Amino acid sequence: MQHIARSLIMLAGALVPALPAMAAPALWEVRDADSAIRIFGSFHILPDGTQWRTPEFDTTLAEAEFVVFETDVSAMAMAQLGAQAFARGIYTDGTLLTDRIDAETEALLRVELDKIGMPVGPVLAMRPWMAANTISAAALEATGFSSKGVELALEADLENRPMRFLESGAEQLDVLSAAPEEEQIAMLSSTLVEIDALPKMMSKMLRSWVEGTPERLAPLFQMEMGGFEDAFLDRLLYARNRNWVPVLEEMLANDERALVIVGAGHLVGEDNVIALLEAAGYEVERIQ
């Protein structure tokens, strides 16, 4: 969902960890009787200069008939999504964010905005979900995580190559903007409480991703999401995972050779995409 965060804040590395010289982010192959697709877990935002590509990944990319992403992250698509997010994330009736949150959350909001040097005024016009995403994006950018993650890093490689998308940007936006207000406020509160620890947490998650250790990434991801409502987490992760499985099954049924690139969080933990495909009877092998 960092795609939406990128569209909200247009785009110090001291907090960025020293990463291993040999990167090997996890790559899986899923097979039926006569065909296979490969699934790669991405990081949507990365510190500049992160080395994550491997010969195995590059070979997979070159041999794929097409590449599948969560959604379209082209400049035009992101501009359109940003406009939609703005329209749906700003109060237009005179309401302020501080009218919807309690005094304790407001005090914490002002403290954290001051820390990251973000003006209070624009944030007060935002609905809670938009405020949470905008603050997270600003905090990450301030600690060296740019907007250019795996998907954008592959733009040049994918010029004039066929691509498909598992969902639209509007569908992603619905996960956040259509949430009940109490879920949005819980998301904002969790963001504010955890924001000081966010750089360290993201650095640990990045190292686990680059090293190809999803067993370490899963608990870190669960800790990051720990303050969110269960219903929100289901819409953010698990329901989307379930929705994607039939699309991937259709690729296998059609003997299509695809490289599927989705956020690493969708490939670890409870009801992840890999586990759902394995439970459906497909052969799954970790190849990197």
C-alpha positions as CSV (number, residue, x, y, z in Angstrom):
1,M,0.0,0.0,0.0
2,Q,3.0,2.3,-0.1
3,H,1.9,3.0,-3.7
4,I,-0.7,5.4,-2.2
5,A,1.8,6.8,0.3
6,R,4.1,7.7,-2.7
7,S,1.3,9.4,-4.5
8,L,0.5,11.6,-1.4
9,I,4.0,13.0,-0.9
10,M,5.9,13.8,-4.0
11,L,8.9,13.0,-4.1
12,A,20.2,11.4,5.6
13,G,20.8,8.0,4.9
14,A,22.5,7.7,8.4
15,L,19.8,5.4,9.6
16,V,19.9,3.1,6.5
17,P,21.6,-0.1,7.5
18,A,24.8,-1.6,6.0
19,L,23.4,-4.3,3.8
20,P,24.9,-7.6,2.8
21,A,27.1,-7.7,-0.3
22,M,25.2,-10.6,-1.7
23,A,21.5,-9.9,-2.0
24,A,19.0,-12.7,-2.5
25,P,15.4,-11.5,-1.9
26,A,13.0,-14.5,-1.9
27,L,11.8,-15.8,-5.2
28,W,9.3,-18.7,-5.5
29,E,8.2,-20.9,-8.4
30,V,4.6,-22.3,-8.4
31,R,3.9,-25.2,-10.7
32,D,1.0,-27.2,-11.9
33,A,1.3,-30.3,-14.1
34,D,2.7,-28.5,-17.1
35,S,3.5,-24.9,-16.4
36,A,5.0,-22.5,-13.8
37,I,4.9,-18.9,-12.7
38,R,7.4,-17.2,-10.5
39,I,6.5,-14.9,-7.6
40,F,8.9,-12.3,-6.2
41,G,8.3,-10.3,-3.0
42,S,9.1,-6.7,-3.4
43,F,9.9,-3.7,-1.2
44,H,7.9,-0.7,-2.5
45,I,10.2,1.9,-1.1
46,L,14.0,1.6,-0.8
47,P,17.0,3.6,0.3
48,D,18.8,5.0,-2.7
49,G,21.5,2.6,-4.0
50,T,20.1,-0.6,-2.5
51,Q,21.5,-3.5,-4.4
52,W,18.8,-6.2,-4.6
53,R,18.9,-7.7,-8.1
54,T,20.5,-11.1,-8.7
55,P,21.3,-13.1,-11.8
56,E,18.4,-15.5,-11.0
57,F,16.0,-12.6,-10.8
58,D,17.3,-11.0,-14.1
59,T,17.0,-14.4,-15.9
60,T,13.4,-14.8,-14.6
61,L,12.6,-11.3,-15.7
62,A,14.1,-11.8,-19.2
63,E,12.3,-15.1,-19.7
64,A,8.9,-14.0,-18.5
65,E,6.1,-13.6,-21.1
66,F,4.8,-10.7,-19.0
67,V,5.2,-9.2,-15.6
68,V,2.4,-8.8,-13.1
69,F,2.3,-6.1,-10.5
70,E,-0.2,-5.3,-7.7
71,T,-1.3,-2.2,-9.6
72,D,-0.1,0.3,-12.3
73,V,2.7,2.5,-10.8
74,S,3.4,4.5,-13.9
75,A,3.8,8.2,-13.5
76,M,0.4,8.9,-15.1
77,A,-1.4,6.2,-13.0
78,M,0.2,7.6,-9.8
79,A,-0.8,11.1,-10.7
80,Q,-4.4,10.0,-11.2
81,L,-4.3,8.0,-8.0
82,G,-2.9,11.0,-6.1
83,A,-5.7,13.2,-7.3
84,Q,-8.3,10.6,-6.3
85,A,-6.7,10.2,-2.9
86,F,-6.7,14.0,-2.4
87,A,-10.4,14.2,-3.3
88,R,-11.3,11.4,-0.9
89,G,-8.9,12.2,1.8
90,I,-9.6,15.9,2.5
91,Y,-12.5,17.2,4.5
92,T,-14.6,19.6,2.4
93,D,-17.3,20.5,5.0
94,G,-15.1,22.5,7.4
95,T,-14.3,19.5,9.6
96,L,-10.8,19.3,11.0
97,L,-8.9,16.2,11.9
98,T,-8.7,17.4,15.5
99,D,-12.5,17.3,15.6
100,R,-12.4,13.6,15.1
101,I,-9.6,12.5,17.4
102,D,-9.2,12.8,21.1
103,A,-7.0,15.2,23.0
104,E,-4.2,12.7,23.6
105,T,-4.0,11.7,20.0
106,E,-4.0,15.4,18.9
107,A,-1.1,16.2,21.3
108,L,0.9,13.2,19.9
109,L,0.1,14.3,16.4
110,R,1.5,17.8,17.0
111,V,4.7,16.4,18.6
112,E,5.4,14.0,15.8
113,L,4.7,16.5,13.1
114,D,7.1,18.9,14.7
115,K,9.8,16.1,14.8
116,I,9.6,15.5,11.1
117,G,9.2,19.2,10.2
118,M,5.7,18.9,8.7
119,P,3.3,21.8,9.0
120,V,0.3,21.1,11.1
121,G,-2.2,23.1,9.0
122,P,-2.4,20.8,5.9
123,V,-2.6,17.7,8.0
124,L,-5.6,19.1,10.0
125,A,-7.6,19.1,6.7
126,M,-6.9,15.4,6.2
127,R,-9.1,12.4,7.1
128,P,-7.3,10.0,9.5
129,W,-6.3,7.5,6.8
130,M,-4.7,10.1,4.6
131,A,-2.9,11.7,7.6
132,A,-1.5,8.4,8.6
133,N,-0.1,7.6,5.2
134,T,1.2,11.1,4.6
135,I,3.0,11.2,7.9
136,S,4.5,7.7,7.4
137,A,5.7,8.6,3.9
138,A,7.4,11.8,5.2
139,A,9.0,10.0,8.1
140,L,10.4,7.3,5.8
141,E,11.7,9.7,3.2
142,A,13.4,11.7,6.0
143,T,15.4,8.6,7.0
144,G,16.6,7.7,3.5
145,F,13.8,5.6,2.1
146,S,13.0,7.1,-1.3
147,S,9.9,6.6,-3.3
148,K,11.8,4.4,-5.8
149,G,11.2,0.8,-4.8
150,V,11.4,-2.4,-6.9
151,E,8.5,-1.5,-9.2
152,L,9.9,1.9,-10.2
153,A,13.4,0.5,-10.4
154,L,12.2,-1.8,-13.1
155,E,10.7,0.8,-15.4
156,A,13.5,0.9,-17.9
157,D,13.6,-2.9,-18.1
158,L,9.9,-3.1,-18.8
159,E,9.6,-0.4,-21.5
160,N,7.5,-1.9,-24.4
161,R,7.0,-5.1,-22.5
162,P,3.6,-6.5,-21.6
163,M,2.4,-6.0,-18.0
164,R,-0.7,-7.0,-16.1
165,F,-2.1,-5.8,-12.8
166,L,-3.9,-7.7,-10.0
167,E,-6.0,-4.7,-9.0
168,S,-6.7,-1.1,-9.8
169,G,-5.3,1.9,-7.9
170,A,-8.9,2.7,-7.0
171,E,-9.4,-0.7,-5.4
172,Q,-6.2,-0.1,-3.4
173,L,-7.5,3.3,-2.4
174,D,-10.8,1.8,-1.3
175,V,-9.0,-0.3,1.3
176,L,-8.0,2.9,3.1
177,S,-10.6,5.5,2.3
178,A,-13.7,3.3,2.7
179,A,-12.6,2.1,6.1
180,P,-14.9,3.1,9.0
181,E,-13.7,6.1,10.8
182,E,-12.8,4.2,14.0
183,E,-10.5,2.0,12.0
184,Q,-8.9,5.0,10.3
185,I,-8.3,6.7,13.7
186,A,-6.8,3.4,15.1
187,M,-4.5,3.4,12.1
188,L,-3.5,7.0,12.7
189,S,-3.0,6.4,16.4
190,S,-0.8,3.3,15.8
191,T,1.2,5.3,13.2
192,L,1.9,8.1,15.7
193,V,2.8,5.7,18.5
194,E,5.2,3.7,16.4
195,I,6.7,6.4,14.2
196,D,9.8,7.0,16.3
197,A,10.6,3.3,16.0
198,L,9.7,3.2,12.3
199,P,13.2,3.8,10.8
200,K,14.8,1.0,12.9
201,M,11.9,-1.3,12.1
202,M,12.1,-0.6,8.4
203,S,15.9,-1.1,8.5
204,K,15.4,-4.6,10.1
205,M,12.7,-5.5,7.6
206,L,14.9,-4.3,4.7
207,R,17.8,-6.4,5.9
208,S,15.6,-9.5,6.2
209,W,14.2,-8.9,2.7
210,V,17.6,-8.4,1.1
211,E,19.0,-11.4,2.8
212,G,16.1,-13.5,1.7
213,T,15.0,-14.5,5.2
214,P,11.2,-14.3,5.1
215,E,11.0,-16.3,8.3
216,R,12.5,-13.2,10.0
217,L,10.6,-10.7,7.9
218,A,7.2,-12.2,9.0
219,P,7.3,-11.3,12.7
220,L,8.7,-7.9,11.9
221,F,5.9,-7.2,9.6
222,Q,3.4,-8.4,12.1
223,M,4.9,-6.1,14.7
224,E,4.5,-3.1,12.4
225,M,0.9,-4.0,11.7
226,G,0.2,-4.8,15.4
227,G,-1.8,-1.7,16.2
228,F,-4.3,-2.0,13.3
229,E,-7.8,-3.3,13.6
230,D,-8.3,-6.9,12.6
231,A,-11.0,-6.0,10.0
232,F,-8.7,-3.4,8.5
233,L,-5.8,-5.9,8.3
234,D,-8.1,-8.4,6.5
235,R,-8.9,-5.9,3.8
236,L,-5.3,-4.6,3.6
237,L,-3.7,-8.1,3.3
238,Y,-5.7,-11.3,3.6
239,A,-8.7,-10.5,1.4
240,R,-6.4,-9.2,-1.3
241,N,-4.3,-12.3,-1.1
242,R,-7.4,-14.4,-1.5
243,N,-8.6,-12.3,-4.4
244,W,-5.3,-12.7,-6.2
245,V,-5.1,-16.5,-6.0
246,P,-7.8,-17.2,-8.8
247,V,-5.9,-14.8,-11.1
248,L,-2.7,-16.7,-10.6
249,E,-4.4,-20.0,-11.0
250,E,-5.8,-18.8,-14.4
251,M,-2.2,-18.0,-15.5
252,L,-1.2,-21.6,-14.6
253,A,-4.2,-23.0,-16.3
254,N,-3.4,-21.1,-19.5
255,D,0.3,-22.2,-19.4
256,E,1.5,-18.6,-19.1
257,R,5.0,-17.9,-18.0
258,A,4.7,-14.9,-15.8
259,L,6.8,-13.1,-13.2
260,V,4.5,-11.8,-10.4
261,I,5.9,-9.0,-8.3
262,V,3.9,-8.1,-5.1
263,G,4.8,-6.6,-1.8
264,A,6.8,-9.0,0.4
265,G,4.2,-8.7,3.2
266,H,1.8,-10.6,1.0
267,L,4.2,-13.6,0.9
268,V,4.8,-14.1,4.6
269,G,2.7,-14.7,7.7
270,E,-0.9,-15.8,8.0
271,D,-2.8,-16.7,4.8
272,N,0.0,-15.5,2.5
273,V,-0.2,-16.0,-1.3
274,I,2.4,-18.7,-1.3
275,A,0.6,-20.7,1.4
276,L,-2.8,-20.3,-0.2
277,L,-1.4,-21.6,-3.5
278,E,0.3,-24.5,-1.8
279,A,-3.0,-25.3,0.1
280,A,-4.8,-25.3,-3.3
281,G,-2.5,-28.2,-4.4
282,Y,0.2,-26.4,-6.4
283,E,3.8,-27.4,-6.1
284,V,5.8,-24.5,-4.5
285,E,9.6,-24.2,-4.5
286,R,11.7,-21.5,-3.1
287,I,14.4,-21.0,-5.8
288,Q,16.1,-18.0,-4.3
